Structure formats: structure tokens, C-alpha cells
């Protein structure tokens, strides 16, 4: 297992614990909305980096 795989597993486990906590507190919809916002921000940053790399031509 690589360091990146271990980090991914730890992050997924943490998200599952957060989801369980939100479910128990009745705030699962808010958790999903927040998760979607974070995913959109990460996707926007990845797109910006991909565009910059494509324009750089390397």
C-alpha cells in the first residue's frame, strides 16, 4: 500500500465517521450539501490547474 492509498483510506474513513455523526444528529442533508460544495471547489481548482498546464504547453 502506498502513502497515497493510505491517505485516501484514512480520508474516506473520516468522511464515513462524519456522515454517521451527521445522520445521528439529523443533519445529513447539510453534511451532503457541504460535501458537494467542497467537491465542487476541488474540481474547480483541478480544472484551473489542468487549463494552466495545457496553456503552458509542457
C-alpha positions as CSV (number, residue, x, y, z in Angstrom):
1,X,0.0,0.0,0.0
2,X,1.4,3.4,-1.0
3,X,1.2,6.5,1.1
4,X,-1.4,8.0,-1.2
5,X,-3.6,4.9,-0.8
6,X,-3.3,5.0,3.0
7,X,-4.2,8.7,3.0
8,X,-7.2,8.0,0.8
9,X,-8.4,5.3,3.1
10,X,-8.0,7.5,6.1
11,X,-9.9,10.3,4.5
12,X,-12.7,8.0,3.4
13,X,-12.9,6.6,7.0
14,X,-13.0,10.1,8.4
15,X,-15.8,11.1,6.0
16,X,-17.8,8.0,7.0
17,X,-17.5,8.9,10.7
18,X,-18.6,12.5,9.9
19,X,-21.5,11.1,7.9
20,X,-22.6,8.8,10.7
21,X,-22.4,11.7,13.2
22,X,-24.4,13.9,11.0
23,X,-27.0,11.2,10.5
24,X,-27.4,10.7,14.2
25,X,-27.8,14.4,14.8
26,X,-30.3,14.8,11.9
27,X,-28.1,17.0,9.8
28,X,-27.3,14.6,7.0
29,X,-28.7,16.9,4.3
30,X,-26.4,19.7,5.5
31,X,-23.4,17.3,5.5
32,X,-24.2,16.3,1.9
33,X,-24.5,19.9,0.8
34,X,-21.2,20.8,2.4
35,X,-19.5,17.8,0.9
36,X,-20.8,18.8,-2.5
37,X,-19.5,22.3,-2.1
38,X,-16.0,21.0,-1.1
39,X,-16.1,18.6,-4.1
40,X,-17.0,21.5,-6.5
41,X,-14.2,23.6,-5.1
42,X,-11.7,20.8,-5.5
43,X,-12.9,20.2,-9.1
44,X,-12.6,23.9,-9.9
45,X,-9.0,24.0,-8.7
46,X,-8.2,20.9,-10.6
47,X,-9.7,22.4,-13.8
48,X,-7.7,25.6,-13.3
49,X,-4.5,23.6,-12.9
50,X,-5.3,21.5,-16.0
51,X,-6.0,24.6,-18.0
52,X,-2.8,26.3,-16.9
53,X,-0.8,23.2,-17.7
54,X,-2.4,22.9,-21.2
55,X,-1.7,26.6,-21.9
56,X,1.8,26.2,-20.7
57,X,2.4,23.5,-23.3
58,X,4.5,21.2,-21.2
